[in-house]
Amino acid sequence: MGTIRERWARGGERGSRLLTKDRTTNGIARRLLLRYDGDVERIAPEMLREVTTELGLRPLPIEHQWPADFVDVVRVFLVHVATNDLEGIRAADSIFENGGHESARGGVPFDTAAAAARLITRRIQAHVHRAAIADGLTDDPDALLELLSRVIAAGEYAVEALSHGYALTAGHPVDGGALAESLGGALIHGRARAVEQAAAAGWPEDALVCAILTSAETAKRISSESDIVVGRYHRDDDDVLLMHPVQPGTLATTLHRTLTGHPCVVGPAVPLTDVRESLDLAQRTSALAANDEGPVFADDLILRLAGPVDDVVVDALHRKYFLDLDELPDDQRSLLVGTLREWLLQWGHRPGIARTLGVHPQTVSGRMQRIKDLVANDLEDSTVRAELLMLTIAERPGASGTT
């Protein structure tokens, strides 16, 4: 992944040579791309959502860059257009050919994938046209027309690359690693065929599945120790998506023993066609637990995931309850906030709280008496408990005087 400017720089001598082919048209393209590069991150997801809706497809989890970073796909496409390097679009192992691989793995009919590519191309052309008009780049209509025509031609090259990748994958025997890749694609796309492919892979008929986010190195270790389906690697970083079956009626946390010692984030167990929901919560959990040792389970952090995100509300609760607490030294304040949080989460069960905190139950009692003096005396009031739970969940561990 990278900005248009970075991709241009990586194009090196080849890109510079191609720029001389049609200086006027390429000059218009370069001005537009460098000026509007930041807009690509907003426009690309909008285009993909519009096209998937128009074709009756389930939206891809674009915000999580799975199974591919579509923003990067659009950026690569635009650089090829601007440098008039259309042949590079259908180069072996290009981002477009890999899109064909992924479509075949996910069970997306090729005609549907090709239609989506052409619809997206038309939308890119419209955006380029509007941007040129807005920037007053219409003095040379022939050059602008050439640029707009080039976008459509590039779209057809992308369809060819999709076709080649699709044929390579669709024609590959579905066994062993190929079966795992095919199942991974079907799961991430939410295809009904995922159920049949899971059965072929030996998964229980009514299995649930959870998404696991980890590094490439950890993914290899996990895969060597258990029956994991590998999803998709990010091309420009170290993130890997794994998917693992879970027995019906159980939580993803049943995988704790399997994943112990492996830094990873695990989404909740969901039906086979809903793995993107598990991925969504795994991604959010990853943001919350960036510095935690793995495995980290979304099921253990549901309250934090659902906690208030409105800073104004959190600040109001802070002023209502924590002003006296803020007068304490940081270490004392941290101990009391942590004790209060566990007391609320465990419904005041002293033995459980003591085990979690690693202290004697009498210590818990002593701390709770101080909390009643400093924070709120009526901890049996349901509204007080609810508000304090929201506040303690929202407050960052180790915070002092602020949330």
C-alpha positions as CSV (number, residue, x, y, z in Angstrom):
1,M,0.0,0.0,0.0
2,G,1.1,3.6,-0.5
3,T,0.1,7.0,-1.8
4,I,0.1,7.9,-5.5
5,R,3.3,9.8,-5.0
6,E,5.0,6.9,-3.4
7,R,3.8,4.5,-6.1
8,W,5.0,6.9,-8.8
9,A,8.4,7.0,-7.2
10,R,8.6,3.2,-7.1
11,G,7.8,3.2,-10.8
12,G,11.4,4.4,-11.4
13,E,12.9,4.6,-14.9
14,R,10.1,2.7,-16.6
15,G,7.4,5.1,-15.3
16,S,9.5,8.1,-16.4
17,R,10.0,6.6,-19.9
18,L,6.3,6.0,-20.3
19,L,5.5,9.5,-19.3
20,T,7.1,10.8,-22.5
21,K,4.7,8.9,-24.7
22,D,1.9,11.5,-24.4
23,R,3.1,14.3,-22.2
24,T,-0.1,16.3,-22.4
25,T,-2.5,13.5,-21.5
26,N,-0.1,12.1,-18.9
27,G,0.5,15.6,-17.5
28,I,-3.2,16.0,-16.9
29,A,-3.4,12.6,-15.3
30,R,-0.5,13.3,-13.0
31,R,-1.8,16.6,-11.9
32,L,-5.2,15.1,-11.1
33,L,-3.8,12.0,-9.2
34,L,-1.3,13.9,-7.1
35,R,-4.0,16.6,-6.2
36,Y,-6.7,14.1,-5.4
37,D,-4.8,11.2,-4.0
38,G,-6.3,11.7,-0.5
39,D,-9.8,11.4,-2.0
40,V,-9.1,7.9,-3.2
41,E,-9.5,6.5,0.4
42,R,-13.0,8.0,0.5
43,I,-14.1,7.4,-3.1
44,A,-12.9,3.8,-3.5
45,P,-15.0,2.3,-0.7
46,E,-18.0,4.2,-1.9
47,M,-17.6,2.8,-5.4
48,L,-17.2,-0.7,-4.1
49,R,-20.3,-0.5,-2.0
50,E,-22.3,1.0,-4.8
51,V,-21.3,-1.8,-7.3
52,T,-21.8,-4.7,-4.9
53,T,-25.3,-3.3,-4.1
54,E,-26.1,-2.9,-7.8
55,L,-25.0,-6.5,-8.5
56,G,-26.9,-7.9,-5.5
57,L,-23.7,-9.0,-3.7
58,R,-22.9,-8.9,0.0
59,P,-20.6,-6.0,0.7
60,L,-16.9,-6.9,1.2
61,P,-15.3,-5.8,4.5
62,I,-13.5,-2.9,2.7
63,E,-12.7,-1.1,5.9
64,H,-10.6,-4.0,7.1
65,Q,-8.7,-4.5,3.8
66,W,-9.8,-8.1,3.4
67,P,-9.5,-10.0,1.2
68,A,-7.6,-7.2,-0.5
69,D,-7.0,-3.6,0.0
70,F,-9.4,-2.1,-2.6
71,V,-8.1,1.4,-2.0
72,D,-4.7,0.1,-3.1
73,V,-6.2,-1.6,-6.1
74,V,-7.7,1.7,-7.3
75,R,-4.4,3.5,-6.7
76,V,-2.4,1.0,-8.7
77,F,-5.0,1.2,-11.5
78,L,-4.8,5.0,-11.7
79,V,-1.0,5.0,-11.8
80,H,-1.1,2.5,-14.7
81,V,-3.5,4.8,-16.5
82,A,-1.5,8.0,-15.8
83,T,1.7,6.4,-17.1
84,N,0.0,4.8,-20.0
85,D,1.4,1.4,-18.8
86,L,-1.7,-0.6,-19.6
87,E,0.3,-3.8,-20.2
88,G,1.5,-3.7,-16.6
89,I,-2.1,-4.2,-15.5
90,R,-2.1,-7.8,-16.8
91,A,1.4,-8.7,-15.7
92,A,1.8,-12.0,-14.0
93,D,1.0,-11.9,-10.3
94,S,-0.4,-8.4,-10.5
95,I,-2.9,-7.1,-8.0
96,F,-5.6,-7.6,-10.7
97,E,-4.7,-11.2,-11.5
98,N,-4.8,-11.9,-7.8
99,G,-8.3,-10.5,-7.7
100,G,-9.2,-13.2,-10.2
101,H,-7.6,-15.8,-7.9
102,E,-9.7,-14.5,-5.0
103,S,-12.9,-14.4,-6.9
104,A,-12.5,-18.1,-7.9
105,R,-11.6,-19.1,-4.4
106,G,-14.7,-17.2,-3.1
107,G,-17.0,-18.9,-5.6
108,V,-17.9,-15.6,-7.3
109,P,-18.9,-16.3,-10.9
110,F,-16.5,-14.8,-13.3
111,D,-19.2,-12.9,-15.2
112,T,-20.1,-11.2,-11.9
113,A,-16.5,-10.3,-11.2
114,A,-16.0,-8.9,-14.7
115,A,-19.2,-6.9,-14.5
116,A,-18.1,-5.5,-11.2
117,A,-14.7,-4.5,-12.7
118,R,-16.4,-2.7,-15.6
119,L,-18.9,-0.9,-13.4
120,I,-16.0,0.3,-11.2
121,T,-14.1,1.4,-14.2
122,R,-17.0,3.5,-15.4
123,R,-17.2,5.2,-12.0
124,I,-13.5,5.9,-12.0
125,Q,-13.9,7.5,-15.4
126,A,-16.7,9.7,-14.2
127,H,-14.6,10.8,-11.1
128,V,-11.6,11.6,-13.4
129,H,-13.9,13.6,-15.7
130,R,-15.4,15.6,-12.9
131,A,-12.0,16.3,-11.3
132,A,-10.6,17.6,-14.6
133,I,-13.6,20.0,-15.1
134,A,-13.3,21.2,-11.5
135,D,-9.5,21.9,-12.0
136,G,-10.1,23.7,-15.3
137,L,-8.1,21.1,-17.3
138,T,-10.4,21.2,-20.4
139,D,-8.2,23.5,-22.6
140,D,-7.1,20.5,-24.6
141,P,-10.3,18.4,-25.1
142,D,-8.4,15.8,-27.2
143,A,-6.0,15.1,-24.4
144,L,-8.8,14.8,-21.9
145,L,-10.8,12.5,-24.2
146,E,-7.6,10.4,-24.6
147,L,-7.3,10.1,-20.8
148,L,-11.0,9.1,-20.4
149,S,-10.7,6.5,-23.2
150,R,-7.6,5.2,-21.6
151,V,-9.4,4.6,-18.3
152,I,-12.0,2.3,-20.1
153,A,-9.2,0.5,-22.0
154,A,-7.4,0.0,-18.7
155,G,-10.6,-1.5,-17.3
156,E,-10.6,-4.1,-20.0
157,Y,-7.0,-5.0,-19.3
158,A,-8.0,-5.5,-15.7
159,V,-10.8,-7.8,-16.8
160,E,-8.2,-9.8,-18.8
161,A,-6.0,-10.1,-15.7
162,L,-9.0,-11.1,-13.6
163,S,-9.8,-13.8,-16.2
164,H,-6.3,-15.2,-16.2
165,G,-6.1,-15.4,-12.4
166,Y,-9.6,-16.9,-12.3
167,A,-8.7,-19.6,-14.8
168,L,-5.5,-20.5,-13.0
169,T,-7.4,-21.0,-9.7
170,A,-10.6,-22.5,-11.0
171,G,-8.6,-25.0,-13.0
172,H,-6.5,-26.1,-10.1
173,P,-7.5,-29.4,-8.3
174,V,-9.3,-28.6,-5.1
175,D,-7.4,-30.7,-2.6
176,G,-5.0,-30.0,0.3
177,G,-3.8,-26.4,0.3
178,A,-6.0,-25.6,-2.7
179,L,-9.1,-26.7,-0.7
180,A,-8.1,-24.6,2.2
181,E,-7.6,-21.5,0.0
182,S,-10.9,-22.1,-1.7
183,L,-12.7,-22.5,1.6
184,G,-11.0,-19.4,3.0
185,G,-12.3,-17.4,0.0
186,A,-15.8,-18.8,0.3
187,L,-15.9,-17.9,4.0
188,I,-14.6,-14.3,3.6
189,H,-17.1,-13.7,0.8
190,G,-20.0,-15.2,2.8
191,R,-20.9,-17.7,0.1
192,A,-23.4,-20.4,0.7
193,R,-20.9,-22.9,-0.8
194,A,-18.7,-22.4,2.2
195,V,-20.9,-25.0,4.1
196,E,-20.2,-27.6,1.4
197,Q,-16.5,-26.8,1.3
198,A,-16.2,-26.9,5.0
199,A,-17.7,-30.4,5.0
200,A,-15.2,-31.4,2.3
201,A,-12.4,-30.1,4.5
202,G,-13.6,-32.3,7.4
203,W,-15.3,-29.6,9.5
204,P,-18.4,-30.6,11.4
205,E,-21.7,-30.0,9.5
206,D,-22.9,-27.4,12.0
207,A,-19.5,-25.9,12.9
208,L,-19.1,-22.3,13.8
209,V,-16.0,-20.3,12.7
210,C,-13.9,-17.5,14.1
211,A,-11.5,-15.1,12.5
212,I,-8.0,-14.9,13.9
213,L,-5.7,-11.9,13.1
214,T,-2.0,-12.4,13.6
215,S,1.5,-12.0,11.9
216,A,2.8,-14.2,9.1
217,E,5.4,-15.8,11.3
218,T,2.8,-16.7,14.0
219,A,0.4,-17.9,11.4
220,K,2.9,-20.5,10.3
221,R,3.3,-21.8,13.8
222,I,-0.4,-21.9,14.5
223,S,-1.1,-23.7,11.2
224,S,1.6,-26.3,11.9
225,E,-0.1,-27.1,15.2
226,S,-3.8,-27.2,14.3
227,D,-6.4,-27.4,11.5
228,I,-6.5,-23.8,10.5
229,V,-7.7,-22.3,7.2
230,V,-5.5,-19.6,6.0
231,G,-7.4,-16.6,4.5
232,R,-5.5,-13.9,2.8
233,Y,-2.1,-12.3,3.4
234,H,-1.8,-8.5,3.1
235,R,0.7,-7.8,0.4
236,D,2.4,-4.8,2.0
237,D,2.4,-5.7,5.7
238,D,2.6,-8.6,8.1
239,D,-1.1,-9.2,8.8
240,V,-2.6,-12.6,8.2
241,L,-6.2,-13.7,8.5
242,L,-6.8,-17.3,9.8
243,M,-10.1,-19.0,10.3
244,H,-10.8,-21.9,12.7
245,P,-13.8,-24.1,13.2
246,V,-15.5,-24.2,16.7
247,Q,-18.0,-26.7,18.0
248,P,-21.6,-25.5,17.9
249,G,-22.8,-23.9,21.1
250,T,-19.4,-22.9,22.2
251,L,-17.4,-19.7,22.3
252,A,-14.2,-18.8,20.5
253,T,-12.5,-18.9,23.9
254,T,-12.5,-22.7,23.7
255,L,-9.5,-22.2,21.4
256,H,-7.5,-20.7,24.3
257,R,-5.5,-23.8,24.8
258,T,-4.8,-24.2,21.1
259,L,-3.6,-20.6,20.7
260,T,-1.8,-20.2,24.0
261,G,1.7,-18.7,23.5
262,H,0.7,-17.2,20.1
263,P,0.2,-13.5,19.8
264,C,-3.2,-13.1,18.0
265,V,-6.6,-11.6,18.2
266,V,-9.7,-13.8,17.9
267,G,-13.1,-12.8,16.8
268,P,-16.3,-14.5,18.2
269,A,-17.6,-17.8,16.8
270,V,-20.2,-17.3,14.1
271,P,-22.0,-19.3,11.4
272,L,-19.9,-20.2,8.4
273,T,-21.5,-17.6,6.2
274,D,-21.0,-14.8,8.7
275,V,-17.3,-14.9,9.2
276,R,-17.0,-11.2,8.2
277,E,-18.9,-10.3,11.4
278,S,-16.2,-12.2,13.4
279,L,-13.5,-10.4,11.4
280,D,-15.1,-7.0,12.1
281,L,-15.0,-7.6,15.9
282,A,-11.5,-9.1,15.7
283,Q,-10.3,-5.9,14.0
284,R,-11.9,-3.7,16.6
285,T,-10.5,-5.8,19.4
286,S,-7.0,-5.5,17.8
287,A,-7.3,-1.7,18.0
288,L,-8.2,-2.0,21.7
289,A,-5.6,-4.5,22.6
290,A,-2.7,-3.3,20.6
291,N,-0.1,-3.8,23.4
292,D,-1.6,-7.0,24.9
293,E,0.0,-10.4,24.8
294,G,-2.0,-12.9,22.8
295,P,-4.2,-14.6,22.4
296,V,-6.8,-11.8,22.9
297,F,-10.5,-12.8,22.5
298,A,-13.2,-10.4,21.4
299,D,-15.6,-12.3,23.6
300,D,-13.6,-11.2,26.7
301,L,-13.8,-7.5,25.6
302,I,-17.4,-7.1,24.5
303,L,-18.1,-4.5,27.1
304,R,-15.1,-2.4,26.0
305,L,-16.2,-2.8,22.4
306,A,-19.8,-1.7,23.2
307,G,-18.6,1.0,25.7
308,P,-19.2,4.7,25.2
309,V,-17.3,6.4,22.4
310,D,-18.7,9.8,23.1
311,D,-15.9,11.7,25.0
312,V,-18.4,14.3,26.1
313,V,-20.5,11.6,27.9
314,V,-17.4,10.0,29.4
315,D,-16.1,13.4,30.7
316,A,-19.5,14.1,32.3
317,L,-19.4,10.8,34.1
318,H,-15.8,11.5,35.2
319,R,-16.8,14.8,36.7
320,K,-19.8,13.2,38.4
321,Y,-17.8,10.4,40.1
322,F,-14.0,10.6,39.9
323,L,-13.0,14.1,41.0
324,D,-12.1,13.1,44.6
325,L,-10.4,9.9,43.2
326,D,-8.2,12.1,41.0
327,E,-6.6,13.7,44.1
328,L,-4.9,10.4,45.0
329,P,-1.4,9.4,43.8
330,D,-1.5,7.6,40.5
331,D,-0.6,4.2,41.9
332,Q,-3.4,4.4,44.5
333,R,-5.9,5.7,42.0
334,S,-5.1,2.9,39.6
335,L,-5.6,0.2,42.2
336,L,-9.0,1.6,43.2
337,V,-10.3,2.0,39.6
338,G,-9.2,-1.5,38.8
339,T,-10.9,-2.9,41.9
340,L,-14.1,-1.0,41.2
341,R,-14.1,-2.3,37.6
342,E,-13.8,-5.9,38.7
343,W,-16.4,-5.4,41.5
344,L,-18.9,-4.2,38.9
345,L,-18.0,-6.9,36.4
346,Q,-18.3,-9.7,39.0
347,W,-21.3,-8.4,40.8
348,G,-19.4,-7.8,44.0
349,H,-18.2,-11.4,44.3
350,R,-15.2,-10.9,46.6
351,P,-13.5,-14.3,46.1
352,G,-13.6,-14.0,42.3
353,I,-12.4,-10.4,42.5
354,A,-9.6,-11.3,44.8
355,R,-8.5,-14.1,42.4
356,T,-8.5,-11.8,39.4
357,L,-6.6,-9.1,41.2
358,G,-4.2,-11.5,43.1
359,V,-5.1,-10.1,46.5
360,H,-6.9,-11.3,49.7
361,P,-10.7,-10.9,49.9
362,Q,-10.2,-8.6,52.9
363,T,-8.1,-6.3,50.7
364,V,-11.0,-6.1,48.3
365,S,-13.3,-5.1,51.1
366,G,-10.9,-2.4,52.3
367,R,-10.6,-0.9,48.9
368,M,-14.3,-1.0,48.3
369,Q,-14.9,1.0,51.5
370,R,-12.5,3.7,50.3
371,I,-14.3,3.7,46.9
372,K,-17.6,4.2,48.6
373,D,-16.1,7.2,50.5
374,L,-14.5,8.7,47.4
375,V,-16.7,7.8,44.5
376,A,-20.3,6.8,45.4
377,N,-21.7,5.3,48.6
378,D,-24.8,3.8,47.0
379,L,-23.3,1.1,44.8
380,E,-26.4,-1.0,45.0
381,D,-28.3,1.7,43.0
382,S,-28.7,0.3,39.4
383,T,-28.2,3.6,37.7
384,V,-25.0,4.3,39.7
385,R,-23.6,0.9,38.9
386,A,-24.4,1.2,35.2
387,E,-22.8,4.6,34.9
388,L,-19.7,3.5,36.8
389,L,-19.4,0.5,34.6
390,M,-19.5,2.7,31.5
391,L,-16.9,5.0,33.0
392,T,-14.5,2.2,34.2
393,I,-14.8,0.4,30.9
394,A,-14.2,3.6,28.9
395,E,-11.2,4.7,31.0
396,R,-7.8,3.7,29.7
397,P,-5.9,1.4,32.1
398,G,-3.4,3.5,34.1
399,A,-5.2,6.8,33.4
400,S,-4.9,9.5,36.0
401,G,-7.4,12.2,36.3
402,T,-8.5,11.9,32.7
403,T,-10.4,9.3,30.6
